[in-house]
Amino acid sequence: MKLDPQTKELVALAASLAARCQPCFAYHHKLARELGVDPESILEAMAVAKDVCAGADRKMDEFIARQLSE
């Protein structure tokens, strides 16, 4: 199964957010809009990426706390 171009750009946008790469986000946002990806879909992908990052941040905080208590 292959991802369609719009989905690939949504994935790239989410990865750009997770990597905190503004030039990457700007590049993929331009491509996504050229492919007809609507702003609501972009916002939904960003919400998912933020949720994943927040979970990773919580786990890192827990890891650091465990390391400091050893």
Secondary structure, DSSP 8 states (H G I E B T S, - for coil): ----HHHHHHHHHHHHHHHT-HHHHHHHHHHHHHTT--HHHHHHHHHHHHHHHHHHHHHHHHHHHHHHH-
